[in-house]
Amino acid sequence: MVRILLYTSPGCPDCAALKRRLQQRRPAFEARNPARPSSADEANRRCGLRVAPVGVIGERRFFGTCSERRSALAAALAT
C-alpha cells in the first residue's frame, strides 16, 4: 500500500476537503500540522513548500485545492 502523508492546518477548508476526499477513497493516512515548526521544516524539505494542504502520496507531491487536484489525486491513489 502506498504511504499517504498530509500536511494540513486546523480550520483550513481546503485541508478539510482533502481529508474528506481521502477518507472516502482510502482511510489510512497520516496528517501533520505545518503550524508546528518541526512539521513545517519537514514539509519544506520534502516539498519545498510551507503551505497547506500538501499531500505526499508515494513519490508524488500535491498542493492547492482538492478540486484542482482531483484527477491527479485519483491517479495517485489508483497506484
mmJSON file of the N, C-alpha and C atoms, coordinates in Angstrom:
{"data_MODEL":{"atom_site":{
"group_PDB":["ATOM","ATOM","ATOM","ATOM","ATOM","ATOM","ATOM","ATOM","ATOM","ATOM","ATOM","ATOM","ATOM","ATOM","ATOM","ATOM","ATOM","ATOM","ATOM","ATOM","ATOM","ATOM","ATOM","ATOM","ATOM","ATOM","ATOM","ATOM","ATOM","ATOM","ATOM","ATOM","ATOM","ATOM","ATOM","ATOM","ATOM","ATOM","ATOM","ATOM","ATOM","ATOM","ATOM","ATOM","ATOM","ATOM","ATOM","ATOM","ATOM","ATOM","ATOM","ATOM","ATOM","ATOM","ATOM","ATOM","ATOM","ATOM","ATOM","ATOM","ATOM","ATOM","ATOM","ATOM","ATOM","ATOM","ATOM","ATOM","ATOM","ATOM","ATOM","ATOM","ATOM","ATOM","ATOM","ATOM","ATOM","ATOM","ATOM","ATOM","ATOM","ATOM","ATOM","ATOM","ATOM","ATOM","ATOM","ATOM","ATOM","ATOM","ATOM","ATOM","ATOM","ATOM","ATOM","ATOM","ATOM","ATOM","ATOM","ATOM","ATOM","ATOM","ATOM","ATOM","ATOM","ATOM","ATOM","ATOM","ATOM","ATOM","ATOM","ATOM","ATOM","ATOM","ATOM","ATOM","ATOM","ATOM","ATOM","ATOM","ATOM","ATOM","ATOM","ATOM","ATOM","ATOM","ATOM","ATOM","ATOM","ATOM","ATOM","ATOM","ATOM","ATOM","ATOM","ATOM","ATOM","ATOM","ATOM","ATOM","ATOM","ATOM","ATOM","ATOM","ATOM","ATOM","ATOM","ATOM","ATOM","ATOM","ATOM","ATOM","ATOM","ATOM","ATOM","ATOM","ATOM","ATOM","ATOM","ATOM","ATOM","ATOM","ATOM","ATOM","ATOM","ATOM","ATOM","ATOM","ATOM","ATOM","ATOM","ATOM","ATOM","ATOM","ATOM","ATOM","ATOM","ATOM","ATOM","ATOM","ATOM","ATOM","ATOM","ATOM","ATOM","ATOM","ATOM","ATOM","ATOM","ATOM","ATOM","ATOM","ATOM","ATOM","ATOM","ATOM","ATOM","ATOM","ATOM","ATOM","ATOM","ATOM","ATOM","ATOM","ATOM","ATOM","ATOM","ATOM","ATOM","ATOM","ATOM","ATOM","ATOM","ATOM","ATOM","ATOM","ATOM","ATOM","ATOM","ATOM","ATOM","ATOM","ATOM","ATOM","ATOM","ATOM","ATOM","ATOM","ATOM","ATOM","ATOM","ATOM","ATOM","ATOM","ATOM","ATOM","ATOM"],
"id":[1,2,3,4,5,6,7,8,9,10,11,12,13,14,15,16,17,18,19,20,21,22,23,24,25,26,27,28,29,30,31,32,33,34,35,36,37,38,39,40,41,42,43,44,45,46,47,48,49,50,51,52,53,54,55,56,57,58,59,60,61,62,63,64,65,66,67,68,69,70,71,72,73,74,75,76,77,78,79,80,81,82,83,84,85,86,87,88,89,90,91,92,93,94,95,96,97,98,99,100,101,102,103,104,105,106,107,108,109,110,111,112,113,114,115,116,117,118,119,120,121,122,123,124,125,126,127,128,129,130,131,132,133,134,135,136,137,138,139,140,141,142,143,144,145,146,147,148,149,150,151,152,153,154,155,156,157,158,159,160,161,162,163,164,165,166,167,168,169,170,171,172,173,174,175,176,177,178,179,180,181,182,183,184,185,186,187,188,189,190,191,192,193,194,195,196,197,198,199,200,201,202,203,204,205,206,207,208,209,210,211,212,213,214,215,216,217,218,219,220,221,222,223,224,225,226,227,228,229,230,231,232,233,234,235,236,237],
"type_symbol":["N","C","C","N","C","C","N","C","C","N","C","C","N","C","C","N","C","C","N","C","C","N","C","C","N","C","C","N","C","C","N","C","C","N","C","C","N","C","C","N","C","C","N","C","C","N","C","C","N","C","C","N","C","C","N","C","C","N","C","C","N","C","C","N","C","C","N","C","C","N","C","C","N","C","C","N","C","C","N","C","C","N","C","C","N","C","C","N","C","C","N","C","C","N","C","C","N","C","C","N","C","C","N","C","C","N","C","C","N","C","C","N","C","C","N","C","C","N","C","C","N","C","C","N","C","C","N","C","C","N","C","C","N","C","C","N","C","C","N","C","C","N","C","C","N","C","C","N","C","C","N","C","C","N","C","C","N","C","C","N","C","C","N","C","C","N","C","C","N","C","C","N","C","C","N","C","C","N","C","C","N","C","C","N","C","C","N","C","C","N","C","C","N","C","C","N","C","C","N","C","C","N","C","C","N","C","C","N","C","C","N","C","C","N","C","C","N","C","C","N","C","C","N","C","C","N","C","C","N","C","C","N","C","C","N","C","C"],
"label_atom_id":["N","CA","C","N","CA","C","N","CA","C","N","CA","C","N","CA","C","N","CA","C","N","CA","C","N","CA","C","N","CA","C","N","CA","C","N","CA","C","N","CA","C","N","CA","C","N","CA","C","N","CA","C","N","CA","C","N","CA","C","N","CA","C","N","CA","C","N","CA","C","N","CA","C","N","CA","C","N","CA","C","N","CA","C","N","CA","C","N","CA","C","N","CA","C","N","CA","C","N","CA","C","N","CA","C","N","CA","C","N","CA","C","N","CA","C","N","CA","C","N","CA","C","N","CA","C","N","CA","C","N","CA","C","N","CA","C","N","CA","C","N","CA","C","N","CA","C","N","CA","C","N","CA","C","N","CA","C","N","CA","C","N","CA","C","N","CA","C","N","CA","C","N","CA","C","N","CA","C","N","CA","C","N","CA","C","N","CA","C","N","CA","C","N","CA","C","N","CA","C","N","CA","C","N","CA","C","N","CA","C","N","CA","C","N","CA","C","N","CA","C","N","CA","C","N","CA","C","N","CA","C","N","CA","C","N","CA","C","N","CA","C","N","CA","C","N","CA","C","N","CA","C","N","CA","C","N","CA","C","N","CA","C","N","CA","C","N","CA","C","N","CA","C","N","CA","C"],
"label_alt_id":[null,null,null,null,null,null,null,null,null,null,null,null,null,null,null,null,null,null,null,null,null,null,null,null,null,null,null,null,null,null,null,null,null,null,null,null,null,null,null,null,null,null,null,null,null,null,null,null,null,null,null,null,null,null,null,null,null,null,null,null,null,null,null,null,null,null,null,null,null,null,null,null,null,null,null,null,null,null,null,null,null,null,null,null,null,null,null,null,null,null,null,null,null,null,null,null,null,null,null,null,null,null,null,null,null,null,null,null,null,null,null,null,null,null,null,null,null,null,null,null,null,null,null,null,null,null,null,null,null,null,null,null,null,null,null,null,null,null,null,null,null,null,null,null,null,null,null,null,null,null,null,null,null,null,null,null,null,null,null,null,null,null,null,null,null,null,null,null,null,null,null,null,null,null,null,null,null,null,null,null,null,null,null,null,null,null,null,null,null,null,null,null,null,null,null,null,null,null,null,null,null,null,null,null,null,null,null,null,null,null,null,null,null,null,null,null,null,null,null,null,null,null,null,null,null,null,null,null,null,null,null,null,null,null,null,null,null],
"label_comp_id":["MET","MET","MET","VAL","VAL","VAL","ARG","ARG","ARG","ILE","ILE","ILE","LEU","LEU","LEU","LEU","LEU","LEU","TYR","TYR","TYR","THR","THR","THR","SER","SER","SER","PRO","PRO","PRO","GLY","GLY","GLY","CYS","CYS","CYS","PRO","PRO","PRO","ASP","ASP","ASP","CYS","CYS","CYS","ALA","ALA","ALA","ALA","ALA","ALA","LEU","LEU","LEU","LYS","LYS","LYS","ARG","ARG","ARG","ARG","ARG","ARG","LEU","LEU","LEU","GLN","GLN","GLN","GLN","GLN","GLN","ARG","ARG","ARG","ARG","ARG","ARG","PRO","PRO","PRO","ALA","ALA","ALA","PHE","PHE","PHE","GLU","GLU","GLU","ALA","ALA","ALA","ARG","ARG","ARG","ASN","ASN","ASN","PRO","PRO","PRO","ALA","ALA","ALA","ARG","ARG","ARG","PRO","PRO","PRO","SER","SER","SER","SER","SER","SER","ALA","ALA","ALA","ASP","ASP","ASP","GLU","GLU","GLU","ALA","ALA","ALA","ASN","ASN","ASN","ARG","ARG","ARG","ARG","ARG","ARG","CYS","CYS","CYS","GLY","GLY","GLY","LEU","LEU","LEU","ARG","ARG","ARG","VAL","VAL","VAL","ALA","ALA","ALA","PRO","PRO","PRO","VAL","VAL","VAL","GLY","GLY","GLY","VAL","VAL","VAL","ILE","ILE","ILE","GLY","GLY","GLY","GLU","GLU","GLU","ARG","ARG","ARG","ARG","ARG","ARG","PHE","PHE","PHE","PHE","PHE","PHE","GLY","GLY","GLY","THR","THR","THR","CYS","CYS","CYS","SER","SER","SER","GLU","GLU","GLU","ARG","ARG","ARG","ARG","ARG","ARG","SER","SER","SER","ALA","ALA","ALA","LEU","LEU","LEU","ALA","ALA","ALA","ALA","ALA","ALA","ALA","ALA","ALA","LEU","LEU","LEU","ALA","ALA","ALA","THR","THR","THR"],
"label_asym_id":["A","A","A","A","A","A","A","A","A","A","A","A","A","A","A","A","A","A","A","A","A","A","A","A","A","A","A","A","A","A","A","A","A","A","A","A","A","A","A","A","A","A","A","A","A","A","A","A","A","A","A","A","A","A","A","A","A","A","A","A","A","A","A","A","A","A","A","A","A","A","A","A","A","A","A","A","A","A","A","A","A","A","A","A","A","A","A","A","A","A","A","A","A","A","A","A","A","A","A","A","A","A","A","A","A","A","A","A","A","A","A","A","A","A","A","A","A","A","A","A","A","A","A","A","A","A","A","A","A","A","A","A","A","A","A","A","A","A","A","A","A","A","A","A","A","A","A","A","A","A","A","A","A","A","A","A","A","A","A","A","A","A","A","A","A","A","A","A","A","A","A","A","A","A","A","A","A","A","A","A","A","A","A","A","A","A","A","A","A","A","A","A","A","A","A","A","A","A","A","A","A","A","A","A","A","A","A","A","A","A","A","A","A","A","A","A","A","A","A","A","A","A","A","A","A","A","A","A","A","A","A","A","A","A","A","A","A"],
"label_entity_id":["1","1","1","1","1","1","1","1","1","1","1","1","1","1","1","1","1","1","1","1","1","1","1","1","1","1","1","1","1","1","1","1","1","1","1","1","1","1","1","1","1","1","1","1","1","1","1","1","1","1","1","1","1","1","1","1","1","1","1","1","1","1","1","1","1","1","1","1","1","1","1","1","1","1","1","1","1","1","1","1","1","1","1","1","1","1","1","1","1","1","1","1","1","1","1","1","1","1","1","1","1","1","1","1","1","1","1","1","1","1","1","1","1","1","1","1","1","1","1","1","1","1","1","1","1","1","1","1","1","1","1","1","1","1","1","1","1","1","1","1","1","1","1","1","1","1","1","1","1","1","1","1","1","1","1","1","1","1","1","1","1","1","1","1","1","1","1","1","1","1","1","1","1","1","1","1","1","1","1","1","1","1","1","1","1","1","1","1","1","1","1","1","1","1","1","1","1","1","1","1","1","1","1","1","1","1","1","1","1","1","1","1","1","1","1","1","1","1","1","1","1","1","1","1","1","1","1","1","1","1","1","1","1","1","1","1","1"],
"label_seq_id":[1,1,1,2,2,2,3,3,3,4,4,4,5,5,5,6,6,6,7,7,7,8,8,8,9,9,9,10,10,10,11,11,11,12,12,12,13,13,13,14,14,14,15,15,15,16,16,16,17,17,17,18,18,18,19,19,19,20,20,20,21,21,21,22,22,22,23,23,23,24,24,24,25,25,25,26,26,26,27,27,27,28,28,28,29,29,29,30,30,30,31,31,31,32,32,32,33,33,33,34,34,34,35,35,35,36,36,36,37,37,37,38,38,38,39,39,39,40,40,40,41,41,41,42,42,42,43,43,43,44,44,44,45,45,45,46,46,46,47,47,47,48,48,48,49,49,49,50,50,50,51,51,51,52,52,52,53,53,53,54,54,54,55,55,55,56,56,56,57,57,57,58,58,58,59,59,59,60,60,60,61,61,61,62,62,62,63,63,63,64,64,64,65,65,65,66,66,66,67,67,67,68,68,68,69,69,69,70,70,70,71,71,71,72,72,72,73,73,73,74,74,74,75,75,75,76,76,76,77,77,77,78,78,78,79,79,79],
"pdbx_PDB_ins_code":[null,null,null,null,null,null,null,null,null,null,null,null,null,null,null,null,null,null,null,null,null,null,null,null,null,null,null,null,null,null,null,null,null,null,null,null,null,null,null,null,null,null,null,null,null,null,null,null,null,null,null,null,null,null,null,null,null,null,null,null,null,null,null,null,null,null,null,null,null,null,null,null,null,null,null,null,null,null,null,null,null,null,null,null,null,null,null,null,null,null,null,null,null,null,null,null,null,null,null,null,null,null,null,null,null,null,null,null,null,null,null,null,null,null,null,null,null,null,null,null,null,null,null,null,null,null,null,null,null,null,null,null,null,null,null,null,null,null,null,null,null,null,null,null,null,null,null,null,null,null,null,null,null,null,null,null,null,null,null,null,null,null,null,null,null,null,null,null,null,null,null,null,null,null,null,null,null,null,null,null,null,null,null,null,null,null,null,null,null,null,null,null,null,null,null,null,null,null,null,null,null,null,null,null,null,null,null,null,null,null,null,null,null,null,null,null,null,null,null,null,null,null,null,null,null,null,null,null,null,null,null,null,null,null,null,null,null],
"Cartn_x":[0.832,0.0,0.882,0.493,1.241,1.043,2.111,2.045,1.474,0.539,-0.079,0.208,0.795,1.126,0.521,-0.178,-0.785,-0.231,-0.01,0.306,-0.928,-1.688,-2.953,-3.041,-3.709,-3.874,-5.313,-5.488,-6.837,-7.553,-8.821,-9.605,-9.449,-8.621,-8.384,-9.432,-10.308,-11.348,-10.782,-9.711,-9.107,-8.486,-7.924,-7.354,-8.461,-9.572,-10.697,-11.261,-11.347,-11.849,-10.927,-9.626,-8.67,-8.79,-8.904,-9.056,-10.331,-11.445,-12.702,-12.557,-11.935,-11.746,-10.935,-9.867,-9.039,-9.76,-10.52,-11.259,-12.282,-12.835,-13.78,-13.079,-11.857,-11.104,-10.272,-9.541,-8.612,-8.356,-8.929,-8.886,-7.523,-6.571,-5.284,-4.344,-4.183,-3.204,-2.718,-1.587,-1.02,-1.121,-1.624,-1.744,-0.804,-0.146,0.756,0.389,0.552,0.19,1.416,1.425,2.59,2.741,1.789,1.953,3.012,3.273,4.347,5.674,6.652,7.927,8.571,8.552,9.196,8.467,7.132,6.365,6.547,6.608,6.822,8.183,9.201,10.536,10.555,9.878,9.812,9.092,7.96,7.216,8.071,8.806,9.679,10.786,11.383,12.433,11.871,10.715,10.128,9.599,8.93,8.16,8.579,9.411,9.787,8.656,7.706,6.539,6.3,5.693,5.252,3.791,3.003,1.582,0.78,-0.504,-1.381,-2.607,-3.145,-2.706,-1.607,-0.794,0.183,-0.016,-0.114,-0.24,0.962,1.428,2.519,1.977,1.846,1.341,2.436,3.076,4.234,5.31,5.696,6.71,6.092,4.771,4.105,3.753,3.87,3.514,2.389,1.426,0.275,0.075,-0.282,-0.647,-1.703,-2.417,-3.532,-4.847,-5.932,-7.24,-7.501,-8.357,-8.719,-9.371,-10.247,-10.937,-9.961,-8.929,-7.929,-7.104,-6.927,-6.045,-6.798,-8.106,-8.935,-8.462,-8.234,-7.838,-6.434,-5.514,-4.16,-4.18,-5.0,-5.111,-5.681,-6.713,-7.331,-6.309,-5.502,-4.481,-3.435,-3.015,-2.011,-2.564,-3.828,-4.43,-4.685,-4.782,-5.038,-3.797,-2.626,-1.382,-1.141],
"Cartn_y":[-1.171,0.0,1.241,2.247,3.485,4.32,4.886,5.748,7.108,7.604,8.905,9.786,10.935,11.894,13.232,13.852,15.155,16.166,17.361,18.497,19.386,19.426,20.155,21.022,22.148,23.077,23.034,23.117,23.18,24.431,24.294,25.432,25.751,25.031,25.263,24.488,25.161,24.449,23.528,23.932,23.072,21.827,21.987,20.839,19.855,20.38,19.526,18.796,19.478,18.841,17.716,17.93,16.888,15.68,15.92,14.809,14.012,14.724,14.023,13.186,13.751,13.04,11.764,11.866,10.692,9.666,10.114,9.183,8.394,8.998,8.305,7.238,7.49,6.594,5.564,6.033,5.177,5.826,5.263,5.955,6.011,5.216,5.186,6.257,7.33,8.35,8.99,9.649,10.35,11.841,12.593,14.046,14.73,15.766,16.564,18.033,18.775,20.186,21.038,21.758,22.579,23.815,24.052,25.158,24.82,23.535,23.114,23.285,23.908,24.165,22.91,21.8,20.599,20.089,20.147,19.712,20.681,21.979,22.973,22.776,22.543,22.302,21.029,19.995,18.736,18.921,19.63,19.885,20.679,21.635,22.432,21.581,20.687,19.806,18.847,18.241,17.251,17.861,19.008,19.546,20.935,21.595,22.964,23.943,23.547,24.372,24.506,25.601,25.812,26.226,25.651,25.95,24.696,24.867,23.717,23.886,22.816,21.451,21.041,20.132,19.455,17.966,17.225,15.781,15.115,14.068,13.26,11.844,11.38,10.032,9.3,8.368,7.709,8.749,8.898,9.896,11.167,11.203,12.379,13.379,14.658,15.738,16.554,16.951,17.714,18.91,20.033,21.191,21.964,22.789,23.51,22.902,23.395,22.938,21.508,20.85,19.467,19.397,20.347,20.314,20.496,21.293,21.485,20.227,19.422,18.251,16.929,16.966,15.764,14.645,14.917,13.85,13.31,14.197,13.765,12.933,13.306,12.529,11.148,11.097,9.813,8.893,9.448,8.646,8.136,8.982,8.578,7.512,7.606,6.631,5.305,5.324,4.078,3.209,3.77,3.003,2.146],
"Cartn_z":[0.0,0.0,0.0,-0.759,-0.881,0.385,0.882,2.065,1.678,2.504,2.274,3.481,3.231,4.27,3.893,4.826,4.594,5.568,5.073,5.92,5.854,6.951,6.972,8.215,8.069,9.18,9.689,11.001,11.554,11.044,10.723,10.26,8.785,8.086,6.656,5.846,5.105,4.355,3.267,2.612,1.593,2.216,3.412,4.129,4.505,5.006,5.389,4.172,3.039,1.814,1.371,1.455,1.081,2.001,3.297,4.243,3.946,3.702,3.382,2.12,1.124,-0.15,0.067,0.816,1.065,1.927,2.911,3.76,2.951,1.905,1.031,0.197,-0.15,-1.03,-0.298,0.712,1.45,2.803,3.847,5.128,5.82,5.413,6.123,5.578,6.355,6.012,7.301,7.2,8.351,8.09,9.063,8.921,9.901,9.41,10.251,10.098,11.163,11.194,10.879,9.745,9.404,10.286,11.188,12.142,13.186,13.362,14.262,13.526,14.163,13.465,12.87,13.587,13.045,11.806,11.798,10.623,9.47,9.758,8.709,8.048,8.843,8.29,7.448,7.941,7.19,5.858,5.862,4.629,3.646,4.161,3.305,2.698,3.492,2.966,1.916,2.209,1.305,0.015,0.159,-0.956,-1.39,-0.597,-0.925,-0.655,0.195,0.465,1.954,2.336,3.715,3.721,2.839,2.737,3.055,3.228,3.45,2.554,2.066,2.27,1.293,1.746,0.899,1.128,0.05,0.143,-0.474,0.158,-0.378,-0.484,-1.716,-1.975,-2.732,-2.04,-2.635,-2.894,-4.139,-4.522,-5.081,-5.211,-5.783,-4.698,-5.041,-4.131,-4.747,-3.904,-4.36,-3.443,-4.017,-3.223,-3.991,-3.29,-3.893,-3.44,-3.993,-3.551,-4.005,-3.255,-3.572,-4.948,-5.26,-6.552,-7.714,-7.538,-8.587,-8.827,-7.808,-7.884,-7.941,-8.098,-8.023,-8.945,-10.216,-11.134,-10.831,-10.462,-10.123,-8.849,-7.867,-6.643,-6.935,-7.774,-8.118,-8.784,-9.667,-10.351,-9.365,-8.437,-7.451,-6.519,-6.154,-5.263,-5.947,-7.271,-8.029,-8.125,-7.86,-7.979,-6.771],
"occupancy":[1.0,1.0,1.0,1.0,1.0,1.0,1.0,1.0,1.0,1.0,1.0,1.0,1.0,1.0,1.0,1.0,1.0,1.0,1.0,1.0,1.0,1.0,1.0,1.0,1.0,1.0,1.0,1.0,1.0,1.0,1.0,1.0,1.0,1.0,1.0,1.0,1.0,1.0,1.0,1.0,1.0,1.0,1.0,1.0,1.0,1.0,1.0,1.0,1.0,1.0,1.0,1.0,1.0,1.0,1.0,1.0,1.0,1.0,1.0,1.0,1.0,1.0,1.0,1.0,1.0,1.0,1.0,1.0,1.0,1.0,1.0,1.0,1.0,1.0,1.0,1.0,1.0,1.0,1.0,1.0,1.0,1.0,1.0,1.0,1.0,1.0,1.0,1.0,1.0,1.0,1.0,1.0,1.0,1.0,1.0,1.0,1.0,1.0,1.0,1.0,1.0,1.0,1.0,1.0,1.0,1.0,1.0,1.0,1.0,1.0,1.0,1.0,1.0,1.0,1.0,1.0,1.0,1.0,1.0,1.0,1.0,1.0,1.0,1.0,1.0,1.0,1.0,1.0,1.0,1.0,1.0,1.0,1.0,1.0,1.0,1.0,1.0,1.0,1.0,1.0,1.0,1.0,1.0,1.0,1.0,1.0,1.0,1.0,1.0,1.0,1.0,1.0,1.0,1.0,1.0,1.0,1.0,1.0,1.0,1.0,1.0,1.0,1.0,1.0,1.0,1.0,1.0,1.0,1.0,1.0,1.0,1.0,1.0,1.0,1.0,1.0,1.0,1.0,1.0,1.0,1.0,1.0,1.0,1.0,1.0,1.0,1.0,1.0,1.0,1.0,1.0,1.0,1.0,1.0,1.0,1.0,1.0,1.0,1.0,1.0,1.0,1.0,1.0,1.0,1.0,1.0,1.0,1.0,1.0,1.0,1.0,1.0,1.0,1.0,1.0,1.0,1.0,1.0,1.0,1.0,1.0,1.0,1.0,1.0,1.0,1.0,1.0,1.0,1.0,1.0,1.0,1.0,1.0,1.0,1.0,1.0,1.0],
"B_iso_or_equiv":[0.0,0.0,0.0,0.0,0.0,0.0,0.0,0.0,0.0,0.0,0.0,0.0,0.0,0.0,0.0,0.0,0.0,0.0,0.0,0.0,0.0,0.0,0.0,0.0,0.0,0.0,0.0,0.0,0.0,0.0,0.0,0.0,0.0,0.0,0.0,0.0,0.0,0.0,0.0,0.0,0.0,0.0,0.0,0.0,0.0,0.0,0.0,0.0,0.0,0.0,0.0,0.0,0.0,0.0,0.0,0.0,0.0,0.0,0.0,0.0,0.0,0.0,0.0,0.0,0.0,0.0,0.0,0.0,0.0,0.0,0.0,0.0,0.0,0.0,0.0,0.0,0.0,0.0,0.0,0.0,0.0,0.0,0.0,0.0,0.0,0.0,0.0,0.0,0.0,0.0,0.0,0.0,0.0,0.0,0.0,0.0,0.0,0.0,0.0,0.0,0.0,0.0,0.0,0.0,0.0,0.0,0.0,0.0,0.0,0.0,0.0,0.0,0.0,0.0,0.0,0.0,0.0,0.0,0.0,0.0,0.0,0.0,0.0,0.0,0.0,0.0,0.0,0.0,0.0,0.0,0.0,0.0,0.0,0.0,0.0,0.0,0.0,0.0,0.0,0.0,0.0,0.0,0.0,0.0,0.0,0.0,0.0,0.0,0.0,0.0,0.0,0.0,0.0,0.0,0.0,0.0,0.0,0.0,0.0,0.0,0.0,0.0,0.0,0.0,0.0,0.0,0.0,0.0,0.0,0.0,0.0,0.0,0.0,0.0,0.0,0.0,0.0,0.0,0.0,0.0,0.0,0.0,0.0,0.0,0.0,0.0,0.0,0.0,0.0,0.0,0.0,0.0,0.0,0.0,0.0,0.0,0.0,0.0,0.0,0.0,0.0,0.0,0.0,0.0,0.0,0.0,0.0,0.0,0.0,0.0,0.0,0.0,0.0,0.0,0.0,0.0,0.0,0.0,0.0,0.0,0.0,0.0,0.0,0.0,0.0,0.0,0.0,0.0,0.0,0.0,0.0,0.0,0.0,0.0,0.0,0.0,0.0],
"pdbx_formal_charge":[null,null,null,null,null,null,null,null,null,null,null,null,null,null,null,null,null,null,null,null,null,null,null,null,null,null,null,null,null,null,null,null,null,null,null,null,null,null,null,null,null,null,null,null,null,null,null,null,null,null,null,null,null,null,null,null,null,null,null,null,null,null,null,null,null,null,null,null,null,null,null,null,null,null,null,null,null,null,null,null,null,null,null,null,null,null,null,null,null,null,null,null,null,null,null,null,null,null,null,null,null,null,null,null,null,null,null,null,null,null,null,null,null,null,null,null,null,null,null,null,null,null,null,null,null,null,null,null,null,null,null,null,null,null,null,null,null,null,null,null,null,null,null,null,null,null,null,null,null,null,null,null,null,null,null,null,null,null,null,null,null,null,null,null,null,null,null,null,null,null,null,null,null,null,null,null,null,null,null,null,null,null,null,null,null,null,null,null,null,null,null,null,null,null,null,null,null,null,null,null,null,null,null,null,null,null,null,null,null,null,null,null,null,null,null,null,null,null,null,null,null,null,null,null,null,null,null,null,null,null,null,null,null,null,null,null,null],
"auth_seq_id":[1,1,1,2,2,2,3,3,3,4,4,4,5,5,5,6,6,6,7,7,7,8,8,8,9,9,9,10,10,10,11,11,11,12,12,12,13,13,13,14,14,14,15,15,15,16,16,16,17,17,17,18,18,18,19,19,19,20,20,20,21,21,21,22,22,22,23,23,23,24,24,24,25,25,25,26,26,26,27,27,27,28,28,28,29,29,29,30,30,30,31,31,31,32,32,32,33,33,33,34,34,34,35,35,35,36,36,36,37,37,37,38,38,38,39,39,39,40,40,40,41,41,41,42,42,42,43,43,43,44,44,44,45,45,45,46,46,46,47,47,47,48,48,48,49,49,49,50,50,50,51,51,51,52,52,52,53,53,53,54,54,54,55,55,55,56,56,56,57,57,57,58,58,58,59,59,59,60,60,60,61,61,61,62,62,62,63,63,63,64,64,64,65,65,65,66,66,66,67,67,67,68,68,68,69,69,69,70,70,70,71,71,71,72,72,72,73,73,73,74,74,74,75,75,75,76,76,76,77,77,77,78,78,78,79,79,79],
"auth_comp_id":["MET","MET","MET","VAL","VAL","VAL","ARG","ARG","ARG","ILE","ILE","ILE","LEU","LEU","LEU","LEU","LEU","LEU","TYR","TYR","TYR","THR","THR","THR","SER","SER","SER","PRO","PRO","PRO","GLY","GLY","GLY","CYS","CYS","CYS","PRO","PRO","PRO","ASP","ASP","ASP","CYS","CYS","CYS","ALA","ALA","ALA","ALA","ALA","ALA","LEU","LEU","LEU","LYS","LYS","LYS","ARG","ARG","ARG","ARG","ARG","ARG","LEU","LEU","LEU","GLN","GLN","GLN","GLN","GLN","GLN","ARG","ARG","ARG","ARG","ARG","ARG","PRO","PRO","PRO","ALA","ALA","ALA","PHE","PHE","PHE","GLU","GLU","GLU","ALA","ALA","ALA","ARG","ARG","ARG","ASN","ASN","ASN","PRO","PRO","PRO","ALA","ALA","ALA","ARG","ARG","ARG","PRO","PRO","PRO","SER","SER","SER","SER","SER","SER","ALA","ALA","ALA","ASP","ASP","ASP","GLU","GLU","GLU","ALA","ALA","ALA","ASN","ASN","ASN","ARG","ARG","ARG","ARG","ARG","ARG","CYS","CYS","CYS","GLY","GLY","GLY","LEU","LEU","LEU","ARG","ARG","ARG","VAL","VAL","VAL","ALA","ALA","ALA","PRO","PRO","PRO","VAL","VAL","VAL","GLY","GLY","GLY","VAL","VAL","VAL","ILE","ILE","ILE","GLY","GLY","GLY","GLU","GLU","GLU","ARG","ARG","ARG","ARG","ARG","ARG","PHE","PHE","PHE","PHE","PHE","PHE","GLY","GLY","GLY","THR","THR","THR","CYS","CYS","CYS","SER","SER","SER","GLU","GLU","GLU","ARG","ARG","ARG","ARG","ARG","ARG","SER","SER","SER","ALA","ALA","ALA","LEU","LEU","LEU","ALA","ALA","ALA","ALA","ALA","ALA","ALA","ALA","ALA","LEU","LEU","LEU","ALA","ALA","ALA","THR","THR","THR"],
"auth_asym_id":["A","A","A","A","A","A","A","A","A","A","A","A","A","A","A","A","A","A","A","A","A","A","A","A","A","A","A","A","A","A","A","A","A","A","A","A","A","A","A","A","A","A","A","A","A","A","A","A","A","A","A","A","A","A","A","A","A","A","A","A","A","A","A","A","A","A","A","A","A","A","A","A","A","A","A","A","A","A","A","A","A","A","A","A","A","A","A","A","A","A","A","A","A","A","A","A","A","A","A","A","A","A","A","A","A","A","A","A","A","A","A","A","A","A","A","A","A","A","A","A","A","A","A","A","A","A","A","A","A","A","A","A","A","A","A","A","A","A","A","A","A","A","A","A","A","A","A","A","A","A","A","A","A","A","A","A","A","A","A","A","A","A","A","A","A","A","A","A","A","A","A","A","A","A","A","A","A","A","A","A","A","A","A","A","A","A","A","A","A","A","A","A","A","A","A","A","A","A","A","A","A","A","A","A","A","A","A","A","A","A","A","A","A","A","A","A","A","A","A","A","A","A","A","A","A","A","A","A","A","A","A","A","A","A","A","A","A"],
"auth_atom_id":["N","CA","C","N","CA","C","N","CA","C","N","CA","C","N","CA","C","N","CA","C","N","CA","C","N","CA","C","N","CA","C","N","CA","C","N","CA","C","N","CA","C","N","CA","C","N","CA","C","N","CA","C","N","CA","C","N","CA","C","N","CA","C","N","CA","C","N","CA","C","N","CA","C","N","CA","C","N","CA","C","N","CA","C","N","CA","C","N","CA","C","N","CA","C","N","CA","C","N","CA","C","N","CA","C","N","CA","C","N","CA","C","N","CA","C","N","CA","C","N","CA","C","N","CA","C","N","CA","C","N","CA","C","N","CA","C","N","CA","C","N","CA","C","N","CA","C","N","CA","C","N","CA","C","N","CA","C","N","CA","C","N","CA","C","N","CA","C","N","CA","C","N","CA","C","N","CA","C","N","CA","C","N","CA","C","N","CA","C","N","CA","C","N","CA","C","N","CA","C","N","CA","C","N","CA","C","N","CA","C","N","CA","C","N","CA","C","N","CA","C","N","CA","C","N","CA","C","N","CA","C","N","CA","C","N","CA","C","N","CA","C","N","CA","C","N","CA","C","N","CA","C","N","CA","C","N","CA","C","N","CA","C","N","CA","C","N","CA","C","N","CA","C","N","CA","C"],
"pdbx_PDB_model_num":[1,1,1,1,1,1,1,1,1,1,1,1,1,1,1,1,1,1,1,1,1,1,1,1,1,1,1,1,1,1,1,1,1,1,1,1,1,1,1,1,1,1,1,1,1,1,1,1,1,1,1,1,1,1,1,1,1,1,1,1,1,1,1,1,1,1,1,1,1,1,1,1,1,1,1,1,1,1,1,1,1,1,1,1,1,1,1,1,1,1,1,1,1,1,1,1,1,1,1,1,1,1,1,1,1,1,1,1,1,1,1,1,1,1,1,1,1,1,1,1,1,1,1,1,1,1,1,1,1,1,1,1,1,1,1,1,1,1,1,1,1,1,1,1,1,1,1,1,1,1,1,1,1,1,1,1,1,1,1,1,1,1,1,1,1,1,1,1,1,1,1,1,1,1,1,1,1,1,1,1,1,1,1,1,1,1,1,1,1,1,1,1,1,1,1,1,1,1,1,1,1,1,1,1,1,1,1,1,1,1,1,1,1,1,1,1,1,1,1,1,1,1,1,1,1,1,1,1,1,1,1,1,1,1,1,1,1]
}}}
